[in-house]
Amino acid sequence: MQFKEIVGQVATKQRLLNTVTESRVSHAQLFLGPEGSGSLALAVAYAQYLSCEDKQPEDSCGVCSSCRKYNKLMHPDLHFSYPFFAKHKDDTALTFIEQWREAFTANPCMSLDTWRGYLDAENKQANINIAECHQIIKKLSFKPFESAYKILILWLPEYLDKSGNALLKIIEEPQPNTLFILVAQNQDQILNTILSRTQLVKIPCLHSQEVKQYLIKEHNQTEDAAAEIAYLTNGNLTEALTMLQHDTKSYHELFVQWLRLCFSNKGLEVLTFVDTFAKMGRENQKNFLRYGISFIRECCLLMAGAGNLVHLPAKELETAQKMTNVLSIAKAQHISTELEKAHYHVERNANPKILFLDVSLQIIKVLNLKTIPSGSQYIPN
């Protein structure tokens, strides 16, 4: 994995390169970034650069013996630790290393759900157990074999329970030229004893424009389709790639058509539309509702006079501006609440026909009958 293969994160890449050229490589670093930001890929690219035998000014060479081994994730001085679904108490990350290499190679921006798909997870909870902690200590008790550094990349340290305290001594006083790179998404869920022993490297989410350009260039998406996915996923490349695996029909056109039917209170046509929703499949239903929530939020920004904060493609912006003539902030907020509740229930396998019919009726009440629940935090208009 080279830096040039990673989408965006130009400033972060340069900051990491500077730590090497200026000899400021900390022995324990925490790469903290939201899902889909590319933090895991950055950690692997950084490790490869540190081990490269012919470092270039802006990247590893990609062709030396070390880089070739890194490309296969099989370098003897590169070790991984990650959450897994143990079947036996003696299972460690090494038990699942082949699946890990396959998963990372297929998608360096993978999420825990993606990783779960490569394992026989059943109903087990993911964690990093005490056996894995002991294995880490054992692996890092030796000197580097080939490279200047022995490197451990620990993905999602949030899944270390109290057994993670077994790692404190080796994190604080590692063997010479031993590096820990922890890759996390939620700082609040990491053991404080581990957090206090690492140097924080904050990784921001990607810009929607970066995701859009990546989808156009690497996945042959049209500009409109790429813009809609980038907008809907809000800089989360993992979600964007997941959406590519599902139906790419325009959620915008579908959502606006639904609102128009609800506004005109056409009962039979609404029922037909509900049948359409029921056939979309759970992931598409979730994506559709997520789009609706985002679109209504942008309408609220327009109505609040914050048009400079709206990030909609031109066609969708025009529709949103028209909708502000029939919506108020109170109505929009209530519709958004109904969509959020529907998204919650879709995730929990609610009956889609019943669910979308109920949501449709709630939207009809707001748009057509101008009804907003009394006693709520919203003020009727």
Secondary structure as GFF3:
##gff-version 3
##sequence-region A 1 381
A	DSSP	three_ten_helix	3	5	.	.	.	ID=ss1
A	DSSP	alpha_helix	10	21	.	.	.	ID=ss2
A	DSSP	beta_strand	28	32	.	.	.	ID=ss3
A	DSSP	alpha_helix	39	51	.	.	.	ID=ss4
A	DSSP	alpha_helix	65	71	.	.	.	ID=ss5
A	DSSP	beta_strand	78	81	.	.	.	ID=ss6
A	DSSP	three_ten_helix	93	96	.	.	.	ID=ss7
A	DSSP	alpha_helix	97	106	.	.	.	ID=ss8
A	DSSP	alpha_helix	112	116	.	.	.	ID=ss9
A	DSSP	alpha_helix	130	139	.	.	.	ID=ss10
A	DSSP	beta_strand	150	155	.	.	.	ID=ss11
A	DSSP	three_ten_helix	157	159	.	.	.	ID=ss12
A	DSSP	three_ten_helix	162	167	.	.	.	ID=ss13
A	DSSP	alpha_helix	168	172	.	.	.	ID=ss14
A	DSSP	beta_strand	178	184	.	.	.	ID=ss15
A	DSSP	three_ten_helix	187	189	.	.	.	ID=ss16
A	DSSP	alpha_helix	192	195	.	.	.	ID=ss17
A	DSSP	beta_strand	199	202	.	.	.	ID=ss18
A	DSSP	alpha_helix	208	219	.	.	.	ID=ss19
A	DSSP	alpha_helix	223	233	.	.	.	ID=ss20
A	DSSP	alpha_helix	237	244	.	.	.	ID=ss21
A	DSSP	alpha_helix	251	264	.	.	.	ID=ss22
A	DSSP	alpha_helix	267	278	.	.	.	ID=ss23
A	DSSP	alpha_helix	282	303	.	.	.	ID=ss24
A	DSSP	three_ten_helix	307	309	.	.	.	ID=ss25
A	DSSP	alpha_helix	314	323	.	.	.	ID=ss26
A	DSSP	alpha_helix	329	347	.	.	.	ID=ss27
A	DSSP	alpha_helix	352	367	.	.	.	ID=ss28
###
